[in-house]
Amino acid sequence: MLFKNIVLGQYLPVKSPIHRLDPRTKFAAVVAIMFVTLAVSNLLIYILLLSWLGLLAWIARLPLRWVFRNLRSFAWLFLFTFLIHLFFTQGQTLPVIGMGTVEGLWRGLFFCLRIAILVLSASLLTLTTSPLELTDGLERLLTPLRWVGLSPHALALMLVIALRFIPTFIEEANTIQKAQLARGATFSGNLIRRARSLVPLLVPLFLSAFRRADELAVAMEARNYQTDGPRTSFQQLKFSRNDIGSLVFLTVFFSGCFLAGQWLPVLPG
């Protein structure tokens, strides 16, 4: 089925130390790992970060196969990135196949690892943090925006709604596709035939999305929702000892990764 491997945006309620952390701590971890990933170009550091993400998924009691399944949905992006660097990077020609370059092989590999780290870190954030916690955490982090007249709660709510729309969108697409298959539709064949077969799938999908958005707007208006009103939270966010210890560890770990990426030998490419 279409998009069946995407887990980005879904939440898996499990009792684990990672789930119990403050959402601001997890946001800090995601920002830190993205910064290190984009600032460092070293395969050894990338392998270390991937191993660390796998360890976090194990601590969070998430099925590793289910977590890494999200990467299959981006296989086209990995392949495109790898081939672009393989055949368009100048350097020594690969001796086995006679095409591409050695430097392009290494560059394509670590750019694919970079994308994998970014996707997995975002997936772990949503898998271990409920939508309500995401909203509260983002609202606290965006509080300084009040100084420029913006509503942090409204911005956080829009971001979370957009993120949570992904699994709903995927579920709706799979439901419509099953209905189309039951009516004899086919989604196989050449590229042109596949593109035409997507028309009866995309039209009801977008109509359903617009209907859901309209129902949500009506429900918010019926409850007199206001973005600039005073708000309280049923559960107040507080940093625990585990959060403080995690932040200290994150500072040391990612600082070490950043510094190590500056002096570790860079592999070819």
C-alpha positions as CSV (number, residue, x, y, z in Angstrom):
1,M,0.0,0.0,0.0
2,L,1.1,3.6,-0.6
3,F,3.1,5.2,2.3
4,K,2.6,2.1,4.5
5,N,6.2,2.4,5.8
6,I,6.0,6.0,7.0
7,V,5.9,6.3,10.8
8,L,6.9,9.9,11.0
9,G,4.3,11.8,13.0
10,Q,3.0,8.7,14.8
11,Y,3.1,8.3,18.6
12,L,3.7,4.9,20.3
13,P,2.6,5.0,23.9
14,V,5.1,2.9,25.9
15,K,6.4,3.2,29.4
16,S,10.1,4.0,29.0
17,P,12.7,6.4,30.4
18,I,12.7,8.2,27.0
19,H,8.9,8.7,27.0
20,R,9.0,10.2,30.6
21,L,11.5,12.9,29.6
22,D,10.4,16.5,29.3
23,P,9.5,17.3,25.7
24,R,11.9,20.3,25.8
25,T,14.7,17.9,26.5
26,K,13.9,15.8,23.5
27,F,13.6,18.9,21.3
28,A,17.0,19.9,22.5
29,A,18.4,16.5,21.6
30,V,16.9,16.6,18.1
31,V,18.2,20.1,17.5
32,A,21.7,19.1,18.7
33,I,21.9,16.0,16.6
34,M,20.7,17.9,13.5
35,F,23.3,20.6,14.1
36,V,26.1,18.0,14.5
37,T,24.9,16.1,11.5
38,L,24.9,19.2,9.3
39,A,28.1,20.7,10.7
40,V,30.3,17.6,10.6
41,S,31.1,15.6,7.4
42,N,32.7,12.5,8.7
43,L,31.5,8.9,8.2
44,L,32.8,7.7,11.5
45,I,30.7,10.3,13.4
46,Y,27.6,9.5,11.3
47,I,28.0,5.8,12.2
48,L,28.3,6.7,15.8
49,L,25.2,8.9,15.7
50,L,23.2,6.1,13.9
51,S,24.3,3.7,16.6
52,W,23.3,6.1,19.3
53,L,19.8,6.5,17.7
54,G,19.4,2.7,17.7
55,L,20.4,2.6,21.4
56,L,17.8,5.3,22.1
57,A,15.1,3.3,20.3
58,W,16.0,0.2,22.3
59,I,15.9,2.2,25.6
60,A,12.5,3.6,24.5
61,R,11.3,0.0,24.0
62,L,10.4,0.7,20.4
63,P,10.7,-2.2,17.8
64,L,13.9,-1.4,15.9
65,R,12.5,-2.9,12.7
66,W,9.4,-0.7,13.0
67,V,11.6,2.4,13.7
68,F,13.9,1.9,10.8
69,R,11.1,1.0,8.5
70,N,10.5,4.7,8.0
71,L,13.7,4.8,6.0
72,R,12.2,2.6,3.3
73,S,9.8,5.3,2.4
74,F,12.8,7.6,1.5
75,A,14.6,4.9,-0.6
76,W,14.0,7.0,-3.7
77,L,15.7,10.0,-2.1
78,F,18.7,7.8,-0.9
79,L,19.1,6.3,-4.4
80,F,18.9,9.7,-6.1
81,T,21.4,11.3,-3.7
82,F,23.8,8.4,-4.0
83,L,23.7,8.3,-7.8
84,I,24.1,12.0,-8.2
85,H,27.3,12.0,-6.1
86,L,28.5,8.8,-7.6
87,F,28.4,9.9,-11.2
88,F,28.9,13.7,-11.0
89,T,31.7,13.9,-8.5
90,Q,35.1,14.3,-10.1
91,G,37.9,11.9,-9.0
92,Q,39.3,8.5,-9.6
93,T,37.1,6.2,-11.7
94,L,35.8,3.1,-9.9
95,P,37.9,0.1,-11.1
96,V,35.2,-2.5,-10.9
97,I,32.4,-1.0,-12.9
98,G,34.3,1.6,-14.8
99,M,31.8,4.3,-14.1
100,G,31.5,6.8,-11.3
101,T,34.3,7.8,-9.0
102,V,35.7,6.6,-5.7
103,E,35.2,10.1,-4.2
104,G,31.6,10.1,-5.4
105,L,31.0,6.7,-3.8
106,W,32.1,8.0,-0.3
107,R,30.3,11.3,-0.7
108,G,27.1,9.6,-1.7
109,L,27.4,7.2,1.2
110,F,27.8,9.9,3.9
111,F,25.1,12.1,2.4
112,C,22.7,9.2,2.6
113,L,23.7,8.6,6.2
114,R,23.1,12.3,6.9
115,I,19.5,12.0,5.6
116,A,19.0,8.8,7.5
117,I,20.1,10.5,10.8
118,L,17.8,13.4,10.2
119,V,14.8,11.2,9.4
120,L,15.4,8.8,12.4
121,S,15.8,11.6,14.9
122,A,12.5,13.3,13.9
123,S,10.8,9.9,14.0
124,L,12.0,9.1,17.5
125,L,10.8,12.5,18.7
126,T,7.2,11.9,17.5
127,L,7.2,8.2,18.5
128,T,8.1,9.0,22.1
129,T,6.2,12.3,22.6
130,S,2.4,12.7,22.5
131,P,0.8,15.5,20.5
132,L,-0.2,17.3,23.7
133,E,3.4,17.2,25.0
134,L,4.7,18.4,21.7
135,T,2.3,21.3,21.8
136,D,3.3,22.2,25.4
137,G,7.0,21.9,24.7
138,L,6.9,24.0,21.6
139,E,4.8,26.6,23.3
140,R,7.3,26.9,26.1
141,L,10.3,27.1,23.6
142,L,8.5,29.7,21.5
143,T,7.6,31.9,24.4
144,P,10.1,34.6,23.4
145,L,8.0,35.2,20.3
146,R,5.5,37.1,22.5
147,W,8.0,40.0,22.5
148,V,7.4,40.5,18.7
149,G,3.6,40.1,19.0
150,L,3.3,36.5,17.9
151,S,1.3,33.8,19.7
152,P,3.6,30.8,20.7
153,H,0.6,28.6,21.4
154,A,-0.9,29.2,17.9
155,L,2.4,28.5,16.2
156,A,3.0,25.4,18.3
157,L,-0.5,24.2,17.6
158,M,-0.2,24.7,13.9
159,L,3.1,22.8,13.8
160,V,1.8,19.9,15.8
161,I,-1.4,19.7,13.7
162,A,0.7,19.7,10.5
163,L,2.9,16.9,12.0
164,R,0.0,14.9,13.2
165,F,-1.7,15.3,9.8
166,I,0.9,13.0,8.3
167,P,-0.3,9.7,9.8
168,T,-3.9,10.7,9.3
169,F,-3.2,11.5,5.7
170,I,-1.4,8.2,5.2
171,E,-4.2,6.2,6.8
172,E,-6.8,8.0,4.7
173,A,-4.8,7.3,1.5
174,N,-4.5,3.6,2.3
175,T,-8.2,3.4,3.0
176,I,-9.1,5.0,-0.3
177,Q,-6.6,2.9,-2.2
178,K,-8.1,-0.3,-0.8
179,A,-11.5,0.9,-1.9
180,Q,-10.2,1.6,-5.4
181,L,-8.6,-1.8,-5.6
182,A,-11.8,-3.4,-4.5
183,R,-13.5,-1.7,-7.5
184,G,-10.9,-3.1,-9.9
185,A,-8.4,-0.2,-10.0
186,T,-4.8,-1.0,-10.7
187,F,-1.7,1.0,-9.6
188,S,0.9,-1.0,-11.6
189,G,2.3,-0.6,-15.1
190,N,4.5,2.0,-16.7
191,L,5.1,5.5,-15.4
192,I,2.3,7.2,-17.4
193,R,-0.2,4.5,-16.4
194,R,0.7,4.8,-12.7
195,A,0.3,8.6,-12.9
196,R,-3.1,8.3,-14.4
197,S,-4.2,5.7,-11.8
198,L,-3.3,8.2,-9.0
199,V,-6.0,10.7,-10.1
200,P,-9.0,8.7,-8.6
201,L,-6.9,8.4,-5.5
202,L,-5.8,12.0,-5.0
203,V,-9.1,13.7,-5.7
204,P,-11.0,12.0,-2.8
205,L,-7.9,12.3,-0.7
206,F,-7.8,16.1,-1.0
207,L,-11.6,16.4,-0.6
208,S,-11.3,14.4,2.6
209,A,-8.5,16.6,3.9
210,F,-10.5,19.8,3.2
211,R,-13.5,18.3,4.9
212,R,-11.4,17.4,8.0
213,A,-9.9,20.9,8.1
214,D,-13.4,22.5,7.9
215,E,-14.7,20.3,10.7
216,L,-11.8,21.2,12.9
217,A,-12.3,24.9,12.2
218,V,-16.0,24.7,13.1
219,A,-15.2,22.7,16.3
220,M,-12.7,25.4,17.4
221,E,-15.1,28.2,16.7
222,A,-17.9,26.4,18.6
223,R,-15.6,26.3,21.6
224,N,-14.7,30.0,21.3
225,Y,-11.1,29.2,20.6
226,Q,-8.8,32.3,20.8
227,T,-5.1,32.2,20.1
228,D,-4.3,35.2,22.3
229,G,-6.2,34.3,25.5
230,P,-4.6,33.3,28.8
231,R,-3.9,29.6,29.0
232,T,-3.2,27.0,31.7
233,S,-2.0,23.4,31.4
234,F,-3.4,20.4,33.2
235,Q,0.1,19.0,33.5
236,Q,2.8,21.6,34.1
237,L,6.2,20.9,32.5
238,K,9.0,20.5,35.0
239,F,12.6,19.4,34.5
240,S,13.4,16.4,36.6
241,R,16.7,15.0,37.6
242,N,16.6,12.7,34.6
243,D,16.1,15.7,32.3
244,I,19.0,17.6,33.9
245,G,21.3,14.6,33.6
246,S,20.2,14.0,30.0
247,L,20.9,17.6,29.1
248,V,24.4,17.4,30.7
249,F,25.0,14.1,28.8
250,L,23.8,15.6,25.5
251,T,26.1,18.6,25.9
252,V,29.1,16.5,26.6
253,F,28.2,13.9,23.9
254,F,27.4,16.2,21.1
255,S,30.3,18.6,21.9
256,G,32.6,15.5,21.7
257,C,31.1,14.5,18.4
258,F,31.6,18.0,17.0
259,L,35.2,18.3,18.1
260,A,36.0,14.7,17.1
261,G,34.6,15.4,13.7
262,Q,37.1,18.2,13.3
263,W,40.2,16.2,13.9
264,L,39.3,12.6,12.9
265,P,40.7,11.6,9.5
266,V,38.2,12.2,6.7
267,L,37.5,9.2,4.5
268,P,38.0,9.5,0.8
269,G,35.5,12.0,-0.8
